[in-house]
Amino acid sequence: MKKILLTILIGMVISTSLKAQIPNSGFENWTSKGSYSNPNFWSTMNDATAWSKTYTATQETPGNPGSSYLKLVSDSVGNKVVNGIAVSGKIDTTTLEPISGFPFNGRPKSLTGKYQHMIFGNSQGCVCVILTKWNTTTKKREVIAEVNDTLVDMDMSWTNFSTDLIYKSKNTPDSCIIVLKSSGINPTKYDYLSVDDLAFAGTVSGINSVGKYVSTISTYPNPARNLIVVESTIPKWSPVVIQLLDLSGRVIKEIDAGEMKGVYKTVINTDDVLRGTYFIKVVTRDVVEVKKVIFQ
């Protein structure tokens, strides 16, 4: 009996520790901003849309578990639809990109939680995790691990999810950013994503097998001028996103290819892109692969 009780207590301690790594992981605590509220330690688009009495992030009840959960909804503001986004830190409400996250020094295998998700167009929401470390030599942030998991399935009832991180380095991170989105790059009004009970699980000590589900990216011509062809082979069904990044990691262009398998080929027009060095990034459910390209 004592052994059983000890096992239960150890399990409770580990579970509590994993959840404690993510600030306000169950979205129980919110701060009033007057006409709206934001979940503590999280930023949302509410700060940019409150003037129109549109709130893309709301506290809903009951939680699963707990008393509340986060609901993100893409909604109209003026003549455009604003994506429902929450960032575990700070978000730039103009570029819709995360600015900062929270201190974190773990190497978890996956992010788990519960969600409900529904879209009314063809642009799925996503769950993104980025672990970084400040590199004292380059004076830049080094990406230790990341995942951008497009939520292909739609569920109107609470569903468990688990998304594995892809590690590019054996270093220990010092920061974590979690990004939740109700829609992709083309949000549709009323797309929603409800999230609760976030936690990290497992541990990764080395580098994941990058390239496991994506063959080597082919880009041509390289160097390129006004367009570049990107081709890759996706051996198993997966959502696929192609991104063009600058040297700072900022997304310049993005193509949501949807769920697919086999050879994927697309052309990116670069007439409006400044000349220089960039990166092509292919993101699937299981892996991220990057290739350097040059525009002349």
Disulfide bonds with the S-S distance in Angstrom:
none
